[in-house]
Amino acid sequence: MIDRLPMRVGQPDVDRLEGVIGALRARDYREGGGSCRELLRVLQPYGVALQRGMMSEVLARKLAGVVADLHNLLGWTEFDSGRPVRAERHFRRALELAEESGNDDLVANIHYRLGRMYLHHRSPAEALDQFGRGQHAARRAGTPLSQAILTANEAWAYALLGDVQQALSKLSLAPEQFADASSEAVPSWSAFFTANDLAAMIGTVRTELARLVDVRHCREAIPALTEAVDGYGPDMVRSRSLTMIWLAVDHTLEGDLDRAAEVGLAAMEIAGGIRSARTRDRLRPLSECVRKRVGDINARDLLDRIATFRASA
């Protein structure tokens, strides 16, 4: 039997794969990782087949970066679906391919996403290690936006460690880096990080500090989170829900259980239409705060609704 010759791969093939990844990333933001994880897994063998084809060295490096981003998005959707072991495997493969492609900005983004996974699972020291590696890559790439994303998340990690000085130092640096990025072309993996997401990160860090260090940080968290919630449109439904849950935490910490219940219930209503384990997990700190105020009827109702939502999810 005669072996088939490898197919010839051209720029349109690579562009087509890149376009599909971009469309599925947009779907992930709207509907959660569970809505597109299986589609990405089906797409993975196609990326492997393309890499076995005949093409120029320049195109091969470009393709390596695109397939790296495929694994990057696969890792993110696995993480969002509550599968961290699978997620890490894809992120590690993404790093190998991104380094092969020479795309330092993509390397930075993958380290950011690995770090976010560690943050979600309350491992801030491991997260800081990933963010530091990402910062080195972002500086090599000369991309202020990626540096801003990583710096804001470093602030979150320091907040989890209870290091107020470092958290606020990083939080003040991130907007400066973000401003420096205003004129640069933005790849799809970083396009989510707008001024709106920066406001959400400021609110997130302040909320963690309010929970873990001093409730007075709520004064800074609530306006930032409110701004972010108001700014999220239908293309960022998951982010809107996650941010609203933090906002409910702050209202609970301030003792405004009426408002906490209103915002928390609205967040769960949105989350009900999203295939994301992270929205369910984010309700855990809200439950912890509300449980301390069970003497309030709104607190008891909110706790019941959270328990029902998490059980059904």
C-alpha positions in Angstrom: 0.0 0.0 0.0 1.3 3.4 -0.9 1.5 6.0 1.9 -0.4 9.2 1.2 1.8 12.3 0.9 1.3 15.0 3.5 -1.1 17.7 2.5 0.2 21.1 1.6 -0.8 23.8 4.1 -1.3 27.4 3.2 -2.0 30.6 5.0 -5.8 30.3 4.4 -5.8 27.0 6.4 -4.0 28.6 9.3 -6.3 31.7 9.1 -9.4 29.4 9.1 -8.3 27.6 12.3 -7.4 30.9 14.0 -10.9 32.3 13.1 -12.7 29.3 14.6 -10.7 29.6 17.8 -11.6 33.2 18.0 -15.3 32.4 17.5 -15.2 29.7 20.2 -13.4 32.1 22.6 -16.2 34.6 22.2 -18.7 31.8 22.9 -16.8 30.9 26.0 -17.2 34.5 27.3 -20.9 34.5 26.6 -21.9 31.0 27.6 -19.1 29.5 29.7 -16.5 26.9 29.0 -19.0 24.0 29.0 -20.6 25.4 25.9 -17.6 25.0 23.6 -15.2 22.6 25.4 -16.3 19.6 23.3 -16.1 21.5 20.0 -12.5 22.5 20.9 -11.6 18.9 21.6 -13.0 17.9 18.2 -10.9 20.7 16.6 -7.7 19.5 18.3 -7.0 16.6 15.8 -7.4 19.0 12.9 -4.7 21.2 14.3 -2.4 18.2 14.7 -3.1 17.2 11.1 -2.2 20.6 9.8 1.1 20.5 11.7 2.0 17.3 9.8 1.5 19.0 6.5 4.0 20.7 4.1 4.6 24.4 4.6 7.2 27.0 4.9 9.2 27.4 8.1 7.6 30.8 8.7 4.1 29.4 8.3 5.0 26.4 10.5 5.9 28.8 13.3 2.7 30.7 12.8 0.7 27.5 12.9 2.5 26.4 16.1 1.3 29.6 17.7 -2.3 29.0 16.6 -2.3 25.4 17.8 -0.8 26.7 21.1 -3.7 29.0 21.4 -6.1 26.2 20.7 -4.6 24.3 23.7 -4.7 27.6 25.7 -8.4 27.9 25.1 -9.0 24.3 25.7 -7.2 24.6 29.0 -9.3 27.6 30.0 -12.6 25.8 29.1 -11.5 22.7 31.1 -10.7 25.0 34.0 -14.0 26.8 33.7 -15.8 23.4 33.6 -14.1 22.3 36.9 -11.4 20.0 35.4 -8.1 21.5 36.6 -6.0 18.4 35.9 -7.0 18.3 32.3 -6.7 22.1 32.1 -3.1 22.1 33.3 -2.2 19.4 30.7 -3.5 21.6 27.9 -1.8 24.7 29.3 1.6 22.9 29.5 1.3 21.8 25.9 0.3 25.3 24.9 3.4 26.7 26.5 5.6 24.2 24.6 4.0 25.2 21.3 4.0 28.9 22.0 7.7 28.9 22.8 8.3 26.9 19.6 6.5 29.6 17.7 8.5 32.4 19.3 5.3 34.2 20.4 6.3 35.7 23.7 3.0 37.5 24.2 1.1 34.2 23.9 3.6 32.6 26.4 2.7 35.5 28.8 -1.0 34.9 28.3 -0.7 31.1 29.0 1.2 31.8 32.2 -1.6 34.3 33.2 -4.3 31.6 32.7 -2.3 29.0 34.6 -2.0 31.6 37.4 -5.7 32.3 37.4 -6.4 28.6 37.8 -4.1 28.5 40.9 -5.8 31.7 42.2 -9.2 30.1 41.8 -8.0 27.1 43.8 -6.6 29.4 46.5 -2.9 28.8 45.8 -1.6 32.4 45.6 2.1 31.5 45.9 1.9 29.2 42.8 -0.1 31.8 41.0 2.5 34.5 41.7 5.2 32.2 40.2 3.2 31.9 37.0 2.4 35.6 36.8 6.1 36.3 37.3 7.0 34.0 34.4 4.4 35.7 32.4 5.8 39.2 33.1 9.2 38.1 31.8 7.6 37.0 28.6 5.4 40.1 28.3 8.5 42.3 28.7 10.3 40.4 26.0 7.3 40.9 23.8 7.0 44.6 24.7 3.2 44.3 25.3 2.0 46.7 28.0 -1.5 45.2 27.9 -0.3 41.7 28.9 1.8 43.3 31.6 -1.3 45.1 32.9 -3.3 41.9 33.0 -0.5 40.1 34.9 0.1 43.0 37.3 -3.6 43.2 38.2 -3.7 39.5 38.9 -0.5 39.7 41.0 -2.4 42.2 43.1 -5.2 39.6 43.5 -2.6 37.0 44.6 -1.0 39.4 47.2 -4.5 40.2 48.5 -5.1 36.5 49.1 -1.8 36.4 51.0 -3.0 39.4 53.1 -0.2 41.6 51.8 -2.0 44.9 51.6 1.1 47.0 50.6 2.1 44.7 47.7 -1.6 44.3 46.6 -2.2 48.1 46.5 1.2 48.7 44.9 0.4 46.4 42.0 -3.1 47.7 41.8 -1.8 51.2 41.2 0.7 50.1 38.6 -1.8 48.1 36.4 -3.8 51.2 35.2 -0.5 52.9 34.1 0.5 49.8 32.1 -3.1 49.7 30.7 -2.9 53.3 29.6 0.4 52.6 27.8 -1.4 49.8 25.8 -4.1 52.0 24.3 -2.6 52.2 20.8 -1.3 48.6 20.4 -3.0 45.9 18.3 -4.7 43.4 20.6 -4.6 39.6 20.0 -7.8 37.7 20.7 -6.4 36.1 23.8 -6.0 39.5 25.5 -9.0 41.4 24.0 -11.2 40.7 27.0 -9.1 43.1 29.1 -10.8 46.4 28.6 -11.2 49.4 31.0 -14.3 47.6 32.2 -12.3 44.4 33.2 -9.7 46.6 34.8 -12.4 48.1 37.0 -13.6 44.5 37.9 -10.0 43.6 38.9 -9.7 46.7 41.1 -13.0 45.7 42.8 -12.0 42.1 43.1 -8.7 42.9 44.9 -10.4 45.3 47.2 -13.1 42.7 48.0 -10.5 40.1 48.9 -8.8 42.6 51.2 -12.2 43.5 52.7 -12.9 39.8 53.4 -9.4 38.9 54.7 -7.9 42.1 56.2 -10.2 45.1 56.7 -13.9 45.6 55.8 -13.2 49.2 55.0 -11.9 48.1 51.6 -15.5 47.7 50.6 -15.7 51.5 50.1 -13.3 51.2 47.2 -14.6 47.8 45.9 -18.3 48.7 45.5 -17.9 51.6 43.1 -15.4 49.7 40.9 -17.5 46.5 40.8 -20.7 48.5 40.1 -18.9 50.3 37.2 -17.8 46.9 35.8 -21.2 45.3 36.1 -22.9 48.2 34.3 -20.3 48.0 31.6 -20.5 44.3 30.8 -22.6 43.6 27.8 -24.1 40.4 26.3 -20.7 39.3 25.0 -19.3 39.0 28.6 -22.2 37.4 30.5 -20.0 35.1 32.6 -17.8 38.1 33.8 -20.9 40.0 34.7 -22.2 37.2 36.9 -18.9 36.6 38.6 -18.5 40.3 39.3 -22.0 40.6 40.7 -21.2 37.9 43.2 -18.2 39.9 44.5 -20.5 42.9 44.7 -23.0 40.9 46.8 -20.1 39.9 49.1 -19.2 43.5 49.7 -22.8 44.5 50.4 -22.9 41.6 52.9 -19.7 42.7 54.6 -21.2 46.2 55.0 -24.3 44.7 56.5 -26.7 45.7 53.6 -28.4 42.4 53.3 -31.3 43.8 51.3 -28.9 44.9 48.5 -26.7 41.8 48.9 -29.7 39.5 48.3 -30.9 41.6 45.3 -27.5 41.5 43.6 -26.8 37.9 44.6 -30.1 36.5 43.3 -29.6 38.5 40.0 -26.1 37.0 39.7 -27.5 33.5 40.1 -30.2 34.1 37.6 -27.6 35.0 35.0 -25.3 32.2 36.0 -28.2 29.7 35.5 -27.8 30.2 31.8 -24.0 29.8 31.8 -22.1 26.5 31.6 -19.4 27.4 34.1 -18.3 25.8 37.3 -16.5 29.0 38.4 -19.8 30.8 38.9 -20.9 28.1 41.3 -17.5 28.1 43.1 -17.6 31.9 43.4 -20.7 31.6 45.5 -18.7 29.9 48.3 -17.2 33.1 49.7 -20.6 34.7 49.5 -22.1 31.9 51.5 -19.3 32.2 54.1 -20.1 36.0 54.5 -23.9 35.6 54.6 -23.7 32.7 57.1 -22.3 35.1 59.7 -25.5 37.1 59.5 -28.2 34.4 59.6 -30.2 36.4 62.1 -31.4 38.5 59.1 -34.3 37.0 57.0 -32.6 38.1 53.8 -29.5 36.3 54.8 -31.4 33.1 55.4 -33.2 33.3 52.1 -30.0 34.0 50.2 -28.3 31.1 51.8 -31.2 28.8 50.8 -31.1 30.1 47.3 -27.3 29.6 47.0 -27.6 26.0 48.3 -30.4 25.2 45.9 -28.4 26.8 42.9 -25.2 25.0 43.8 -27.0 21.6 44.2 -28.8 22.0 40.9 -25.7 23.1 39.0 
